[in-house]
Amino acid sequence: MRRLTNTLSKWSRLEYGDIFAKAKEYEERGTYLLQNYYQISKNIAVIFRGMDKEKKKYHWASWETHQYPVMKEV
């Protein structure tokens, strides 16, 4: 049984690689994308709520309603 376990473990690493390293890589990538999302969201909110020639810009809806995509039914 032990030999079978070792053989399957070696085969799995050859076939799929180190799954724990991949999980860590994907987590780091997700964190990076999330940070970029927050920064972009913040910058666009400043554009919508900013100043235009010393006057406040008007916006008709809050930024929170603009930042998420709308799912349309086909």
C-alpha positions as CSV (number, residue, x, y, z in Angstrom):
1,M,0.0,0.0,0.0
2,R,2.8,2.4,0.9
3,R,4.5,1.7,-2.5
4,L,1.3,2.4,-4.3
5,T,0.9,5.7,-2.4
6,N,4.5,6.8,-3.3
7,T,4.0,5.8,-6.9
8,L,0.7,7.7,-7.2
9,S,2.3,10.7,-5.5
10,K,5.2,10.8,-7.9
11,W,2.9,10.4,-10.9
12,S,0.7,13.2,-9.6
13,R,3.6,15.6,-9.3
14,L,4.9,14.8,-12.7
15,E,1.4,15.1,-14.3
16,Y,0.1,18.2,-12.4
17,G,3.1,19.8,-10.8
18,D,3.3,21.1,-7.3
19,I,-0.3,22.0,-6.6
20,F,0.5,23.9,-3.4
21,A,2.9,26.1,-5.3
22,K,0.3,26.7,-7.9
23,A,-2.3,27.6,-5.3
24,K,0.1,30.1,-3.7
25,E,0.8,31.6,-7.2
26,Y,-2.9,32.0,-8.0
27,E,-3.5,33.5,-4.6
28,E,-0.8,36.1,-5.1
29,R,-2.1,36.8,-8.6
30,G,-5.6,37.3,-7.2
31,T,-4.3,39.7,-4.5
32,Y,-2.5,41.7,-7.2
33,L,-5.6,41.9,-9.4
34,L,-7.8,42.9,-6.4
35,Q,-5.4,45.7,-5.4
36,N,-5.4,47.0,-9.0
37,Y,-9.2,46.8,-9.1
38,Y,-9.4,49.0,-5.9
39,Q,-6.9,51.5,-7.3
40,I,-8.7,51.8,-10.6
41,S,-12.1,52.1,-8.9
42,K,-10.7,54.8,-6.7
43,N,-9.3,56.8,-9.6
44,I,-12.5,56.6,-11.6
45,A,-14.5,57.7,-8.6
46,V,-12.3,60.7,-8.3
47,I,-13.0,61.5,-12.0
48,F,-16.8,61.3,-11.5
49,R,-16.7,63.3,-8.3
50,G,-13.9,65.7,-9.1
51,M,-14.0,69.4,-9.8
52,D,-14.6,71.0,-13.2
53,K,-13.3,74.6,-13.4
54,E,-13.6,75.2,-9.7
55,K,-17.2,73.8,-9.6
56,K,-18.3,70.5,-8.4
57,K,-19.2,68.0,-11.1
58,Y,-22.7,66.7,-11.1
59,H,-23.3,63.0,-11.2
60,W,-26.7,61.4,-11.6
61,A,-25.9,58.1,-9.9
62,S,-23.5,57.0,-7.3
63,W,-20.2,55.5,-8.3
64,E,-21.2,52.2,-6.7
65,T,-23.9,51.7,-9.2
66,H,-21.6,52.3,-12.1
67,Q,-18.7,50.1,-11.1
68,Y,-20.4,46.7,-11.4
69,P,-21.3,45.2,-14.8
70,V,-25.0,44.7,-15.5
71,M,-26.1,41.3,-16.6
72,K,-28.4,41.4,-19.6
73,E,-30.8,38.6,-20.4
74,V,-30.7,37.4,-23.9
